[in-house]
């Protein structure tokens, strides 16, 4: 069985680590589980400040 694991940011990768370890342990013991990690990296800042006088982003 193939399981898709979808994560999009660092906190999510930390949360799926135990799931991946469990799947790998099951596979090492002869199980038929496999996984595929699906991720999308989008570079956005956590906030954008706008100066109303000249509209420059900081």
C-alpha positions as CSV (number, residue, x, y, z in Angstrom):
1,X,0.0,0.0,0.0
2,X,1.3,3.5,-0.9
3,X,0.5,6.3,1.5
4,X,0.8,9.9,0.4
5,X,2.1,12.2,3.2
6,X,1.5,15.8,2.5
7,X,3.3,18.6,4.3
8,X,4.0,22.2,3.6
9,X,6.0,23.8,6.3
10,X,8.6,22.9,8.9
11,X,6.2,22.3,11.8
12,X,4.3,19.8,9.7
13,X,7.5,18.0,8.8
14,X,8.2,17.6,12.5
15,X,4.7,16.2,13.1
16,X,5.0,13.6,10.3
17,X,8.4,12.3,11.4
18,X,6.9,9.6,13.8
19,X,4.6,8.5,11.0
20,X,7.5,8.0,8.6
21,X,9.5,6.1,11.2
22,X,6.6,3.8,11.9
23,X,6.1,3.1,8.2
24,X,9.8,2.4,7.7
25,X,9.9,0.1,10.8
26,X,6.8,-1.8,9.4
27,X,8.5,-2.1,6.0
28,X,11.8,-3.3,7.6
29,X,9.8,-6.0,9.3
30,X,8.5,-7.3,6.0
31,X,5.3,-5.1,5.8
32,X,4.0,-3.9,2.5
33,X,3.6,-0.2,3.4
34,X,5.4,2.5,1.4
35,X,5.1,6.2,1.6
36,X,5.6,9.2,-0.7
37,X,6.3,12.6,0.8
38,X,4.6,15.4,-1.1
39,X,5.8,18.8,-0.2
40,X,5.6,22.3,-1.6
41,X,8.1,25.0,-0.5
42,X,6.8,28.5,-0.9
43,X,9.1,31.4,0.2
44,X,6.8,33.9,1.9
45,X,7.8,36.0,4.9
46,X,5.7,35.7,8.0
47,X,4.6,39.3,7.7
48,X,5.0,42.3,5.4
49,X,5.2,45.8,6.8
50,X,4.0,48.7,4.6
51,X,5.0,52.3,5.3
52,X,2.0,54.3,4.4
53,X,4.0,57.4,3.5
54,X,6.0,55.9,0.7
55,X,4.5,52.4,0.2
56,X,7.8,50.6,0.6
57,X,7.9,47.1,1.9
58,X,10.3,46.3,4.7
